[in-house]
Amino acid sequence: MSGLWFRCRRCPCEYAAYFKTKEALRTYLPAGVTAPTRNGETIKLVNLSNHTSSLPRLPDNFTPANPANPYADYTEKQLYDFLKGYTLPRDIGSQYEYSNYAVGLLGHILATQKKTTYEKLMVDVIANPLGMANTRVTLPSMKKNLAQGYSEGVAVENWDLPILAGAGGIRSDVVDMVRYIRANMGQGNSKLYPAMQLAQTNTRPADTAPQVGLGWHLANVNGVEIITHSGGTGGYRAFSGFQKNGKKGVVVLTNSAIGVDDIGLHLLDTNVPVTDGKPPVIEIAEVPVEIAVLETYIGQYELAPGFILTVTREEKQLFAQATGQENFPVFARAQNVFFYKVVEAQLTFHQNASGAIASVTLHQGGREIVGKKVK
């Protein structure tokens, strides 16, 4: 894999550690931009990094002109307009909900604080000190080594994330990522190691799940503490992780939309099974949603011209049917997030500034397709 470039998701954890993570988000915002509060509490930088900010996975003004490259035209104005108008649905810090928006916002404000770009900040603070010459956001002269991304066997576009780069805009290769993991394991005497140790420290109450540091996810597998992060963009998946005891580290990159978490975890602990290219079976706890809330999701959403997702309800069960497909039940994992059991896919419903449901995002096969509510 050496020399091949892949899309990599990595949170801005190490350079976030240089900032006071418990400072309020509002102190990093430009004049005229406010951050939502709830019950007298304000969002802190740590809440953006550990996904407890109560901000959604995606903003409701996320309406890409090209669904195959969904983040490309999202602007700074949209980033801040959404923040100013959003009403938090629950107390800050009370619940984990992975948020591309929150992490993208974090990366953007940290770069703005230093009067630079996200890419330059990442390169100056992390990539250059660790000798990661093939880790960048924009594709330099090494573009010829880029591995084409595929989803379900079809070549797909690369994603560009100019504003939300912190949510998955970094491109890297396996050699650089091994350097990065080794530094996180304390090998090489990097000056970044103290900040990396801070990023690996749990930021949530000990009795809550999941345990999260600054970006990193922490877990105990068969008595061994492991630290991991995984994710993907269109046509790519990545997994990186290591044992806290420093005995083993793993990087898995693929230019397909099939997840590689099972491979990465198996390499860290052979007792974890490999699922032969199929997504690992994950038991997701369902949460109860009031019928009145379910009722707000009913309607038709245009995912593409002529391709409609119709959402209906029978008693307390929500159903979703795409044009030309069967009608499948979907199950709540959060008040506005529903998952399928027949396929690895998820629906996230978004409110507009007035609180009405205005759109839905379909997460499937490495793609995030936004559909406006049309009926």
C-alpha positions, -999 to 999 in steps of 0.1 A, spaced: 0 0 0 30 23 3 26 53 -20 -12 49 -24 -33 78 -11 -65 72 7 -91 94 23 -87 94 60 -110 105 89 -91 119 118 -103 144 144 -82 175 152 -74 160 186 -37 166 191 -37 203 182 -70 207 201 -49 196 231 -29 228 227 -60 248 235 -79 249 268 -105 222 260 -129 234 287 -131 269 273 -164 279 258 -170 276 221 -183 312 220 -149 327 229 -136 313 196 -164 326 174 -162 357 152 -181 389 161 -218 385 155 -219 347 158 -234 331 189 -234 296 201 -266 279 215 -270 273 252 -292 251 272 -303 254 309 -275 280 315 -248 258 301 -227 266 270 -209 243 246 -172 238 254 -144 227 230 -143 193 247 -179 188 238 -172 193 201 -143 168 203 -161 140 223 -194 143 205 -215 155 235 -222 190 222 -259 182 214 -252 195 179 -265 171 152 -245 149 129 -252 172 100 -267 207 99 -301 213 84 -287 238 59 -265 211 44 -280 209 9 -252 199 -16 -256 207 -52 -237 175 -60 -246 146 -36 -216 126 -49 -193 153 -33 -216 165 -5 -194 188 15 -177 206 -14 -200 237 -15 -207 241 22 -196 276 32 -183 294 63 -215 315 63 -236 283 63 -215 269 91 -221 300 114 -257 306 103 -267 271 114 -249 275 147 -267 308 154 -301 295 147 -300 260 162 -319 250 193 -302 223 213 -325 193 218 -309 181 251 -285 192 278 -249 197 268 -227 167 277 -257 145 285 -255 122 255 -230 110 229 -241 116 193 -214 115 166 -214 149 148 -195 156 116 -207 192 120 -193 196 155 -158 182 146 -157 202 114 -166 233 134 -138 226 159 -112 222 132 -124 254 115 -123 276 147 -89 263 158 -75 272 124 -92 306 125 -78 312 160 -43 308 146 -52 329 115 -44 301 92 -61 272 73 -70 238 88 -45 221 65 -16 244 74 -23 240 111 -24 203 108 7 202 87 27 226 110 16 210 143 14 173 134 24 162 99 58 180 96 70 172 131 62 135 126 77 134 90 43 127 74 51 142 40 21 124 23 -5 137 47 -24 167 34 -60 180 28 -55 192 -8 -39 168 -32 -4 180 -41 19 165 -68 13 130 -54 -22 129 -69 -9 103 -94 -7 78 -65 -43 84 -54 -63 51 -51 -97 55 -68 -126 51 -44 -153 26 -50 -188 20 -36 -206 -13 -44 -181 -18 -72 -187 16 -89 -160 43 -90 -172 73 -70 -160 109 -67 -135 121 -41 -150 142 -14 -137 178 -8 -143 193 26 -131 229 25 -149 242 56 -156 210 75 -122 195 68 -119 184 105 -147 159 98 -128 139 73 -108 160 49 -73 146 56 -57 124 29 -29 101 39 -12 68 31 -4 38 52 32 47 58 24 81 73 -5 66 93 19 41 108 42 69 118 12 86 134 1 56 154 37 49 166 39 85 179 6 79 197 21 48 213 51 68 226 76 55 201 101 79 187 103 104 215 80 129 197 74 163 214 38 158 206 35 128 229 22 147 260 -6 162 239 -13 128 224 -16 113 259 -41 141 268 -61 133 237 -62 96 247 -76 104 282 -113 97 287 -134 129 289 -167 113 299 -180 99 332 -166 65 340 -200 48 340 -211 61 306 -206 46 271 -189 51 249 -157 63 265 -142 91 244 -110 112 246 -103 141 223 -115 124 191 -102 89 201 -127 62 212 -116 41 242 -126 5 249 -116 -26 269 -113 -57 247 -106 -89 266 -89 -70 294 -67 -48 271 -74 -11 267 -75 -1 231 -78 33 215 -93 36 180 -109 57 155 -125 48 122 -148 62 95 -150 69 59 -157 93 30 -172 84 -4 -155 52 -16 -130 49 13 -128 34 47 -101 37 74 -94 22 108 -65 31 131 -60 19 166 -35 6 192 -32 -11 225 -27 13 254 1 -10 267 21 -1 236 24 -37 223 5 -34 191 -8 -8 167 -28 -12 135 -38 9 104 -62 -5 78 -71 15 47 -93 5 18 -106 23 -13 -140 8 -10 -171 16 10 -170 -16 30 -160 -10 66 -128 -24 80 -134 -21 117 -136 -59 121 -102 -64 104 -86 -37 125 -100 -50 158 -91 -86 148 -55 -75 142 -55 -59 177 -71 -90 192 -75 -122 173 -105 -132 194 -125 -105 176 -140 -122 145 -135 -110 109 -168 -109 91 -155 -117 55 -162 -83 41 -196 -80 56 -203 -53 82 -199 -67 117 -232 -74 135 -237 -46 160 -265 -46 185 -278 -10 186 -299 -1 216 -333 13 205 -347 43 223 -384 52 227 -397 81 206 -431 96 213 -458 92 186 -460 130 184 -423 132 174 -426 103 149 -455 121 133 -433 150 124 -411 128 103 -439 115 81 -437 128 45 -418 125 13 -381 135 9 -365 140 -25 -331 123 -24 -325 129 -61 -347 139 -91 -374 113 -93 -361 93 -63 -383 98 -33 -381 84 2 -415 81 17 -417 79 55 -449 66 71 -460 54 106 -479 25 119 -486 29 156 -451 34 172 -432 20 142 -417 42 115 -413 29 80 -392 42 50 -398 33 14 -376 45 -15 -388 47 -50 -390 12 -65 -380 -5 -33 -398 -23 -4 -412 -6 26 -388 -13 56 -392 -5 93 -366 18 108 -357 19 144 -347 48 167 -311 51 181 -317 87 190 -347 110 189 -340 120 153 -317 92 141 -331 59 128 -314 28 115 -324 -1 93 -319 -38 103 -321 -52 68 -291 -31 55 -263 -10 69 -280 24 66 -292 52 87 -316 81 85 -311 114 103 -339 139 103 -331 177 105 -351 206 118 -351 241 103 -348 272 124 -385 272 133 -383 236 146 -401 219 117 -386 188 99 -371 201 67 -348 173 54 -334 139 60 -299 125 54 -295 89 42 -262 74 54 -253 44 33 -223 29 15 -200 57 24 -224 83 10 -245 110 28 -274 119 6 -296 148 18 -332 149 8 -355 180 12 -389 174 25 -413 180 -4 -446 168 10 
